[in-house]
């Protein structure tokens, strides 16, 4: 079985690592730059890499189109125009599905077929260096087959994706874009708008940035997402987002009205409603917005305390991905944030630190 990955970055590279080493599987990566192609092979993500799109897809059984959203249709058209193996399944990993599905319907696939896809997992890191076979584990992987798509093709793709350990579900492209627009694209817009609002206040008072640490930085972290990637995503899903933003404005206007009327009970009810719904959300399943694995702990202002913590974790084989001192003042316990790559490392660290009698918070 030959699998071609067009664009071996975080998503494409992680998919390749999920399929790597499986019996009878040959992995070929396509890149537009030789240094990136070499890096994919050096890191063992693919068996071989090429700068020729035709060479990459030649005789492929599966083709994963893993380029940025803004390039998907261009590459789709180029792939469709090449000689494809009979029964070849072409799929993509874009976070918007309606536009690529519309373009795919307009193309003649002959004995091949296209099935849209979106693995709903990500990372704050990017590039093949960040690729991991664990990226999709316990996440949803959406497929958007057409009504006339051969069910055997959808089943074949689903079987292959079982190696990702994601939960494969099928839905219509338009429905996907409505839902993902609400749970991912809209929050990114809100985070960017909020950060830019505070940045504007900071221009006249530098204390805004000084005090906007800790929780504010955490709840707005997605505002640091790649500007070009998100430009393409938002423009591609603009019709859904225009409706969502109008609905969001109604939510904001509701708070304005309640504050003007000093409606304390109404405000409490909205917080209660939000809390009830949020508490029903699954905690253990990955979502389209990358989850963080952070622990917070109070640390006394003692010489060597940071070294002690990191040494204790290191001696237990627990890997830290980042460490930050959020607050540290004389005679007042500092607040330390420890970041981990995955939940397993985080929980092992929590257990170790609590055994050392540190107060640990998630």
C-alpha positions as CSV (number, residue, x, y, z in Angstrom):
1,X,0.0,0.0,0.0
2,X,1.4,3.4,-1.0
3,X,0.4,6.5,1.0
4,X,1.3,9.9,-0.3
5,X,1.3,12.9,2.1
6,X,1.2,16.2,0.3
7,X,2.6,18.7,2.8
8,X,4.5,17.0,5.6
9,X,4.0,19.5,8.5
10,X,2.4,19.0,11.9
11,X,-0.8,17.3,10.6
12,X,0.6,15.6,7.6
13,X,3.7,14.5,9.5
14,X,1.6,13.2,12.4
15,X,-0.6,11.2,10.0
16,X,2.5,9.7,8.4
17,X,3.9,8.7,11.8
18,X,0.6,6.9,12.6
19,X,1.0,4.8,9.4
20,X,4.8,4.4,9.6
21,X,6.1,0.9,10.1
22,X,2.7,-0.8,9.4
23,X,3.1,-4.0,7.3
24,X,3.3,-3.4,3.6
25,X,3.0,0.4,3.9
26,X,5.2,2.7,1.8
27,X,5.1,6.4,2.8
28,X,6.0,9.1,0.3
29,X,6.1,12.8,1.2
30,X,5.8,15.8,-1.1
31,X,7.4,19.1,-0.3
32,X,8.0,22.3,-2.3
33,X,11.5,22.7,-0.8
34,X,14.4,20.3,-0.8
35,X,15.5,21.1,2.8
36,X,12.0,20.3,4.1
37,X,11.9,17.1,2.1
38,X,15.3,16.0,3.5
39,X,14.1,16.9,7.0
40,X,11.0,14.6,6.7
41,X,13.2,11.7,5.7
42,X,15.9,12.4,8.3
43,X,13.3,12.4,11.1
44,X,11.9,9.1,9.9
45,X,8.5,10.6,9.2
46,X,8.3,9.2,5.7
47,X,10.2,6.5,3.7
48,X,11.0,9.0,0.9
49,X,10.3,12.5,-0.1
50,X,10.1,14.3,-3.5
51,X,9.6,17.7,-5.0
52,X,7.6,16.2,-7.8
53,X,3.9,16.0,-7.2
54,X,3.5,13.5,-10.0
55,X,6.1,11.2,-8.5
56,X,4.5,11.4,-5.1
57,X,1.0,10.5,-6.2
58,X,2.0,7.9,-8.9
59,X,0.5,4.5,-8.0
60,X,-0.7,5.8,-4.6
61,X,-3.6,4.0,-2.9
62,X,-4.2,7.0,-0.5
63,X,-3.3,10.6,-1.0
64,X,-3.5,13.0,2.0
65,X,-3.6,16.6,1.0
66,X,-2.2,18.4,4.1
67,X,-1.5,21.9,2.8
68,X,-2.8,25.1,4.3
69,X,-6.5,25.8,3.5
70,X,-5.6,28.6,1.1
71,X,-3.7,26.1,-1.1
72,X,-6.1,23.1,-0.9
73,X,-8.1,23.7,-4.1
74,X,-5.0,24.5,-6.2
75,X,-3.3,21.2,-5.2
76,X,-6.6,19.3,-5.6
77,X,-6.9,20.5,-9.2
78,X,-3.2,19.5,-9.9
79,X,-3.7,16.1,-8.3
80,X,-6.9,15.4,-10.2
81,X,-5.1,16.2,-13.5
82,X,-2.4,13.6,-12.9
83,X,-2.7,9.9,-13.7
84,X,-4.1,8.3,-10.5
85,X,-4.3,4.6,-9.6
86,X,-7.6,2.9,-10.0
87,X,-9.4,3.0,-6.7
88,X,-7.1,5.7,-5.3
89,X,-8.7,7.7,-2.4
90,X,-7.8,11.4,-2.2
91,X,-8.6,13.2,1.1
92,X,-7.6,16.4,2.8
93,X,-7.2,17.6,6.3
94,X,-8.5,21.2,6.0
95,X,-10.5,22.8,8.9
96,X,-13.1,24.0,6.4
97,X,-15.0,21.5,4.2
98,X,-17.7,23.1,2.1
99,X,-15.5,24.9,-0.4
100,X,-13.1,21.9,-1.0
101,X,-16.2,19.6,-1.4
102,X,-17.7,22.0,-3.9
103,X,-14.6,22.1,-6.0
104,X,-14.1,18.3,-5.8
105,X,-17.6,17.8,-7.2
106,X,-16.7,19.9,-10.2
107,X,-13.7,17.6,-11.1
108,X,-13.8,14.3,-12.9
109,X,-12.1,11.7,-10.7
110,X,-12.5,8.8,-13.0
111,X,-11.7,5.6,-11.2
112,X,-10.4,7.6,-8.1
113,X,-12.5,9.5,-5.6
114,X,-12.3,12.3,-3.1
115,X,-13.4,12.2,0.5
116,X,-13.0,15.4,2.6
117,X,-11.5,15.0,6.1
118,X,-10.7,17.0,9.1
119,X,-8.7,15.6,12.1
120,X,-10.0,17.8,15.0
121,X,-6.8,18.0,16.9
122,X,-3.9,20.4,16.8
123,X,-0.9,21.8,18.7
124,X,0.5,25.2,19.5
125,X,3.6,24.1,17.7
126,X,3.9,23.7,13.9
127,X,6.0,22.0,11.3
128,X,7.3,18.5,10.9
129,X,9.4,18.9,14.0
130,X,6.2,18.9,16.1
131,X,4.7,15.9,14.4
132,X,3.8,13.0,16.7
133,X,1.8,9.8,16.3
134,X,-0.1,10.7,19.5
135,X,-1.6,13.9,18.1
136,X,-5.0,12.4,17.1
137,X,-5.4,9.9,19.8
138,X,-8.8,10.3,21.5
139,X,-9.8,13.0,19.1
140,X,-12.6,13.2,16.5
141,X,-11.7,12.7,12.9
142,X,-14.5,14.1,10.6
143,X,-15.0,12.6,7.1
144,X,-17.4,14.3,4.6
145,X,-18.2,11.8,1.9
146,X,-20.7,12.7,-0.8
147,X,-24.1,10.9,-1.0
148,X,-22.8,9.0,-4.1
149,X,-19.4,8.1,-2.6
150,X,-18.7,4.4,-2.7
151,X,-19.3,3.2,0.9
152,X,-16.4,0.8,0.5
153,X,-14.1,3.7,-0.2
154,X,-15.3,5.5,3.0
155,X,-14.8,2.2,4.9
156,X,-11.3,1.8,3.5
157,X,-10.3,5.3,4.6
158,X,-11.9,4.8,8.0
159,X,-9.9,1.5,8.5
160,X,-6.7,3.3,7.6
161,X,-7.5,6.1,10.0
162,X,-8.0,3.6,12.8
163,X,-4.2,3.7,13.1
164,X,-4.5,7.3,14.4
165,X,-6.6,6.0,17.3
166,X,-9.1,8.8,16.6
167,X,-12.9,8.4,16.5
168,X,-14.0,8.7,12.9
169,X,-17.4,10.3,12.3
170,X,-19.2,11.4,9.1
171,X,-21.2,14.5,8.4
172,X,-22.1,16.9,5.6
173,X,-19.5,19.5,4.7
174,X,-21.8,22.5,5.4
175,X,-22.7,21.1,8.8
176,X,-19.1,20.7,9.7
177,X,-18.3,24.3,8.8
178,X,-21.2,25.6,10.9
179,X,-20.1,23.6,14.0
180,X,-16.4,24.2,13.7
181,X,-17.0,27.8,12.9
182,X,-18.8,28.1,16.3
183,X,-16.4,26.1,18.5
184,X,-13.1,27.1,16.9
185,X,-13.2,29.9,14.4
186,X,-15.4,32.2,16.4
187,X,-13.3,31.8,19.6
188,X,-10.1,32.7,17.7
189,X,-11.8,35.9,16.5
190,X,-13.0,36.8,20.0
191,X,-9.5,36.1,21.5
192,X,-7.8,38.3,18.9
193,X,-10.3,41.1,19.4
194,X,-10.0,41.0,23.1
195,X,-6.2,41.1,23.0
196,X,-6.2,43.9,20.6
197,X,-8.7,45.8,22.8
198,X,-6.4,45.5,25.8
199,X,-3.4,46.4,23.6
200,X,-5.2,49.6,22.7
201,X,-5.7,50.4,26.4
202,X,-2.0,49.6,27.0
203,X,-1.0,52.4,24.7
204,X,-2.1,54.9,27.2
205,X,-1.4,52.9,30.4
206,X,1.4,50.3,30.5
207,X,-0.1,48.7,33.6
208,X,-2.6,46.8,31.3
209,X,0.2,44.6,30.0
210,X,1.9,44.3,33.4
211,X,-1.3,43.0,35.0
212,X,-2.6,41.0,32.0
213,X,-0.6,37.9,33.0
214,X,-1.7,34.5,34.3
215,X,-5.4,33.8,33.5
216,X,-5.7,36.5,30.8
217,X,-2.8,35.1,28.9
218,X,-4.2,31.6,29.2
219,X,-7.7,32.3,28.0
220,X,-6.4,34.3,25.0
221,X,-3.5,32.0,24.0
222,X,-5.2,31.2,20.7
223,X,-4.8,34.8,19.7
224,X,-1.1,33.9,19.0
225,X,-2.1,31.5,16.2
226,X,-0.5,31.8,12.7
227,X,-1.9,35.0,11.0
228,X,-1.7,33.7,7.5
229,X,-3.3,30.3,8.3
230,X,-6.2,32.0,10.1
231,X,-6.7,34.6,7.5
232,X,-7.3,31.8,5.0
233,X,-9.6,29.8,7.4
234,X,-11.8,32.8,8.3
235,X,-12.2,34.0,4.7
236,X,-13.0,30.5,3.6
237,X,-15.7,30.2,6.3
238,X,-16.8,33.8,6.2
239,X,-20.5,33.3,5.6
240,X,-20.9,31.1,8.7
241,X,-18.8,33.5,10.7
242,X,-20.8,36.5,9.7
243,X,-23.9,34.9,11.2
244,X,-22.0,33.7,14.3
245,X,-20.6,37.2,14.9
246,X,-24.0,38.7,14.7
247,X,-25.2,36.1,17.2
248,X,-22.2,37.0,19.4
249,X,-23.1,40.6,19.3
250,X,-26.5,39.7,20.6
251,X,-24.8,37.9,23.6
252,X,-22.7,41.0,24.3
253,X,-25.7,43.3,23.9
254,X,-27.5,41.1,26.5
255,X,-24.8,41.7,29.0
256,X,-24.8,45.4,28.3
257,X,-28.6,45.5,28.9
258,X,-28.3,43.6,32.2
259,X,-25.5,45.8,33.4
260,X,-27.4,49.0,32.6
261,X,-30.4,47.6,34.5
262,X,-28.3,46.3,37.3
263,X,-29.9,42.9,36.7
264,X,-27.8,40.8,39.1
265,X,-30.1,37.8,39.0
266,X,-30.0,37.8,35.2
267,X,-26.2,37.9,35.1
268,X,-26.0,35.1,37.7
269,X,-28.4,33.0,35.6
270,X,-26.2,33.4,32.5
271,X,-23.1,32.3,34.4
272,X,-25.1,29.4,35.9
273,X,-26.3,28.3,32.4
274,X,-22.8,28.6,31.0
275,X,-21.3,26.6,33.8
276,X,-23.9,23.9,33.6
277,X,-23.2,23.4,29.8
278,X,-19.5,23.6,30.2
279,X,-19.5,21.0,33.0
280,X,-21.2,18.6,30.6
281,X,-18.4,18.9,28.0
282,X,-16.1,15.8,27.8
283,X,-12.7,16.3,29.5
284,X,-10.8,13.4,28.1
285,X,-11.4,13.8,24.4
286,X,-9.2,16.1,22.3
287,X,-10.9,19.0,20.5
288,X,-10.2,21.2,17.5
289,X,-8.5,23.8,19.8
290,X,-5.3,22.3,21.2
291,X,-5.6,21.4,24.9
292,X,-2.9,22.5,27.3
293,X,-1.4,20.3,30.0
294,X,-0.4,22.8,32.7
295,X,-0.1,22.5,36.4
296,X,0.2,25.5,38.8
297,X,1.8,25.4,42.2
298,X,2.6,27.7,45.0
299,X,6.4,27.9,45.7
300,X,8.1,29.7,48.6
301,X,10.7,32.3,47.8
302,X,13.6,30.0,48.8
303,X,17.0,29.7,47.0
304,X,17.2,26.5,45.0
305,X,13.4,25.8,45.0
306,X,13.1,25.8,41.2
307,X,16.1,23.5,40.9
308,X,14.6,21.1,43.4
309,X,11.3,20.9,41.6
310,X,12.9,20.2,38.2
311,X,15.4,17.8,39.6
312,X,12.6,15.8,41.4
313,X,10.6,15.6,38.2
314,X,13.7,14.7,36.1
315,X,14.6,11.9,38.5
316,X,11.2,10.3,37.9
317,X,11.6,10.5,34.1
318,X,8.9,13.3,33.8
319,X,9.5,15.6,30.9
320,X,8.7,19.3,31.2
321,X,8.0,21.3,28.0
322,X,8.0,24.7,29.7
323,X,8.3,26.4,33.1
324,X,7.2,29.9,34.0
325,X,7.3,31.9,37.2
326,X,4.1,34.0,37.1
327,X,4.5,35.8,40.3
328,X,7.3,35.9,42.9
329,X,7.5,38.5,45.7
330,X,9.4,38.6,49.0
331,X,7.5,36.9,51.8
332,X,4.7,35.9,49.4
333,X,4.6,32.5,47.7
334,X,5.3,32.6,44.0
335,X,3.1,30.9,41.4
336,X,4.8,28.5,39.1
337,X,3.3,27.1,35.9
338,X,4.7,23.8,34.6
339,X,3.7,22.7,31.1
340,X,3.8,19.1,29.7
341,X,3.4,17.5,26.3
342,X,0.6,15.2,27.3
343,X,-1.8,14.2,30.1
344,X,0.2,11.2,31.2
345,X,3.3,13.4,32.0
346,X,1.1,16.0,33.7
347,X,-0.7,13.5,36.0
348,X,2.6,11.8,36.9
349,X,4.0,15.3,37.8
350,X,0.9,16.1,39.9
351,X,1.3,12.9,41.9
352,X,5.0,13.5,42.5
353,X,4.6,17.1,43.5
354,X,1.7,16.4,45.9
355,X,3.9,13.7,47.5
356,X,6.4,16.4,48.2
357,X,3.6,18.4,49.8
358,X,3.4,21.1,47.2
359,X,-0.1,22.7,46.7
360,X,-0.9,21.8,43.0
361,X,-3.7,23.3,40.9
362,X,-4.8,22.3,37.4
